Every structure is written in structure tokens, then in C-alpha cells.
Amino acid sequence: MTAHVGTMSVDGTPISQADLARIEAEETLHAEQQRKAVRVVAAAATDVDDARMLFSILGLGDDVVTSSRSELASTVTAAAKRSRKSRAAA
């Protein structure tokens, strides 16, 4: 969706700041929904081949899967650190 360059659209018409903000918000939401879909598919898949087939059907490429995995790993690491801190404080 990032076909705009600067503040001009593909057809050469100017894009307002409000439109740029909306486009960026939509891209962010779309990326978040894709990462959530990866987690749901991974949890529901019976094996790796099943997961790959479902990712393909949903149009979720390797870049989305990799991004979701790295985000999940950082979330798990942060949660583990918080858990250790709370146990140490108790």
C-alpha cells in the first residue's frame, strides 16, 4: 500500500497529511491483523505442513511469519523478566 512517494500519489495528485496518516494507520492495522492471524493459525495447525498450507491460503508470506515469531519472542522474554522481578521482590 506504500505506492506514494513523498506527498504525491501514483497519478500525481497531492496527498494530504490526513490521508497520509490514515494510510499509515491502515498499514499498521493490517500488519497487526496479519501477525494475529499467524498466531491463530500456528495454534490451530496440526503440524508444520498444515500451518504452511493455511499461511499460504491466507496469503501470509514468510516475512509476516518471521515478524510474528520475533514479536512473540520479545514479548515472551519481556514477560519472563517481569515475572522474575516480581518473584524477587516478594
Backbone bond lengths (Angstrom), bond angles and torsions (degrees), N, CA, C in turn:
res aa  C-N    CA-C-N  psi(-1)  N-CA   C-N-CA  omega(-1)  CA-C   N-CA-C  phi
1 M - - - 1.437 - - 1.523 111.80 -
2 T 1.288 117.84 -2.59 1.455 121.58 -177.30 1.517 111.28 -91.24
3 A 1.328 116.95 53.56 1.454 121.91 -179.39 1.520 111.93 -83.05
4 H 1.328 118.09 -7.54 1.454 120.27 -179.41 1.528 110.58 -83.74
5 V 1.310 114.80 147.18 1.460 121.25 176.46 1.508 106.11 -122.69
6 G 1.307 116.66 120.50 1.458 119.00 -176.69 1.506 110.33 64.76
7 T 1.326 115.00 -122.76 1.465 118.98 178.83 1.514 111.27 -120.12
8 M 1.335 116.68 28.12 1.458 120.77 178.10 1.526 108.79 -118.97
9 S 1.314 116.21 138.33 1.458 120.16 178.12 1.527 109.38 -81.21
10 V 1.313 116.41 178.92 1.455 121.95 -178.85 1.528 111.32 -59.95
11 D 1.325 116.83 -36.91 1.467 119.40 -178.47 1.524 113.04 -86.66
12 G 1.324 117.79 4.44 1.456 121.47 175.54 1.508 115.32 92.57
13 T 1.314 118.26 -0.81 1.462 120.18 178.11 1.516 109.18 -82.79
14 P 1.322 117.20 147.45 1.465 119.72 -178.45 1.527 111.63 -69.63
15 I 1.317 115.18 148.01 1.464 122.03 176.80 1.529 107.30 -108.77
16 S 1.305 116.52 128.27 1.462 120.17 -179.28 1.525 110.23 -73.59
17 Q 1.303 115.85 161.81 1.467 121.20 177.57 1.522 110.25 -62.07
18 A 1.321 117.01 -36.16 1.464 120.29 178.44 1.526 110.49 -64.56
19 D 1.333 116.67 -40.76 1.463 120.11 177.97 1.523 111.00 -66.74
20 L 1.339 116.81 -39.96 1.470 120.00 177.20 1.529 110.74 -61.52
21 A 1.326 116.18 -42.98 1.466 120.41 178.84 1.522 110.63 -63.49
22 R 1.332 116.71 -40.67 1.468 120.60 179.05 1.522 110.61 -65.29
23 I 1.326 116.81 -43.18 1.462 120.95 179.36 1.529 110.55 -61.19
24 E 1.327 116.95 -45.16 1.463 120.84 178.88 1.521 111.31 -63.60
25 A 1.335 117.13 -40.79 1.467 120.71 178.45 1.522 111.03 -64.25
26 E 1.334 117.04 -39.66 1.465 120.53 178.06 1.520 111.19 -66.17
27 E 1.338 116.84 -40.10 1.465 120.25 178.40 1.529 111.01 -64.10
28 T 1.321 116.08 -41.25 1.464 120.69 178.59 1.522 110.77 -63.98
29 L 1.327 116.88 -45.16 1.462 121.64 178.87 1.525 110.83 -62.84
30 H 1.320 116.95 -42.97 1.467 121.24 179.76 1.528 110.42 -61.88
31 A 1.328 117.03 -44.32 1.465 120.91 179.73 1.526 110.49 -63.73
32 E 1.333 117.58 -40.12 1.464 121.57 178.50 1.532 110.91 -64.72
33 Q 1.323 116.61 -41.98 1.465 120.21 179.35 1.527 111.02 -65.80
34 Q 1.322 116.73 -36.40 1.464 119.66 177.05 1.524 110.83 -65.23
35 R 1.332 117.45 -43.75 1.474 120.35 179.34 1.529 110.61 -63.04
36 K 1.324 117.28 -39.17 1.466 120.16 177.40 1.522 110.82 -65.24
37 A 1.323 116.51 -39.96 1.465 120.42 178.25 1.525 110.69 -62.06
38 V 1.321 116.92 -39.11 1.469 120.60 177.78 1.519 110.18 -60.31
39 R 1.329 117.06 -44.59 1.467 119.78 -179.21 1.524 111.79 -65.11
40 V 1.327 117.02 -40.68 1.470 120.75 179.40 1.521 110.42 -65.03
41 V 1.332 116.84 -45.47 1.463 120.60 179.88 1.515 110.63 -63.45
42 A 1.339 116.64 -44.21 1.459 120.10 -179.34 1.527 111.09 -61.72
43 A 1.315 117.50 -37.46 1.458 120.65 179.77 1.527 112.08 -71.95
44 A 1.328 116.86 -31.26 1.455 120.47 -175.75 1.522 113.80 -92.13
45 A 1.313 117.76 -17.61 1.470 120.80 -176.61 1.522 110.67 -68.85
46 T 1.317 114.79 145.32 1.464 119.69 -179.68 1.522 112.40 -83.28
47 D 1.336 116.67 -27.91 1.469 120.79 176.78 1.526 108.42 -159.11
48 V 1.325 116.12 -177.72 1.457 120.92 -176.15 1.525 111.78 -63.06
49 D 1.317 116.92 -41.93 1.464 119.60 -179.77 1.523 111.46 -63.85
50 D 1.319 116.63 -39.45 1.454 121.22 176.93 1.529 110.15 -62.51
51 A 1.329 116.56 -44.50 1.468 120.68 179.04 1.523 110.44 -61.82
52 R 1.324 117.31 -46.29 1.468 120.27 179.60 1.520 111.58 -60.02
53 M 1.332 117.01 -41.78 1.458 120.32 179.37 1.531 110.41 -63.40
54 L 1.323 116.65 -44.85 1.465 120.27 -179.61 1.527 111.06 -66.16
55 F 1.336 118.03 -40.20 1.465 120.72 176.25 1.523 109.95 -59.21
56 S 1.320 116.07 -43.12 1.461 121.23 -179.42 1.528 111.08 -64.27
57 I 1.316 116.79 -44.01 1.462 121.01 179.52 1.525 110.87 -60.29
58 L 1.335 116.28 -39.42 1.457 121.03 -178.73 1.531 112.74 -82.75
59 G 1.326 116.82 -4.92 1.459 120.04 -179.73 1.513 113.27 74.48
60 L 1.329 116.33 25.93 1.454 121.30 179.55 1.526 108.62 -92.68
61 G 1.320 116.13 108.00 1.451 121.46 -176.93 1.512 112.92 -79.67
62 D 1.326 114.97 176.04 1.462 121.30 -179.45 1.522 112.05 -60.21
63 D 1.335 117.40 -33.86 1.459 120.11 -179.57 1.532 111.38 -64.29
64 V 1.318 117.22 -38.90 1.468 121.16 179.34 1.533 109.87 -69.74
65 V 1.324 116.95 -42.13 1.463 121.07 179.88 1.517 109.98 -63.84
66 T 1.331 117.27 -44.40 1.464 121.63 179.50 1.519 110.79 -63.25
67 S 1.325 116.75 -43.19 1.464 121.33 178.70 1.526 110.81 -61.34
68 S 1.320 116.24 -43.27 1.460 120.72 179.85 1.526 111.08 -64.38
69 R 1.333 116.19 -41.80 1.469 120.21 179.49 1.520 111.26 -63.31
70 S 1.336 117.66 -43.56 1.463 120.06 -179.00 1.526 110.75 -68.16
71 E 1.336 117.13 -37.26 1.465 120.67 177.31 1.522 110.62 -64.55
72 L 1.318 116.38 -42.78 1.462 120.89 178.99 1.525 110.98 -64.08
73 A 1.327 116.76 -41.41 1.466 120.42 179.59 1.523 110.94 -63.01
74 S 1.326 117.74 -41.51 1.463 119.79 179.41 1.524 111.00 -69.04
75 T 1.324 117.81 -34.59 1.463 121.62 177.44 1.524 110.62 -66.41
76 V 1.323 116.61 -43.35 1.465 121.22 179.58 1.522 110.01 -64.77
77 T 1.330 117.02 -42.20 1.464 120.95 179.02 1.520 110.95 -62.37
78 A 1.336 117.62 -44.40 1.464 121.33 179.05 1.523 111.04 -63.86
79 A 1.322 117.39 -40.23 1.470 120.91 179.24 1.530 110.47 -65.95
80 A 1.319 117.00 -39.02 1.468 120.10 178.66 1.522 110.66 -64.77
81 K 1.324 117.44 -39.62 1.469 120.90 178.56 1.524 110.60 -64.45
82 R 1.344 116.66 -42.98 1.469 119.63 178.86 1.523 110.51 -63.69
83 S 1.321 117.07 -39.33 1.455 121.39 -179.81 1.522 110.66 -63.88
84 R 1.333 116.09 -43.47 1.471 119.87 178.81 1.516 111.25 -63.64
85 K 1.344 117.87 -40.20 1.449 121.54 179.17 1.519 111.11 -64.37
86 S 1.331 117.34 -41.78 1.467 120.00 -177.70 1.524 110.55 -69.63
87 R 1.350 117.39 -35.02 1.462 119.38 176.95 1.530 110.96 -69.91
88 A 1.324 117.29 -35.55 1.456 120.64 -179.93 1.527 111.42 -70.49
89 A 1.336 116.40 -32.29 1.465 121.18 -179.76 1.535 111.34 -75.30
90 A 1.312 117.48 -23.84 1.467 120.75 -176.09 1.491 113.72 -79.36
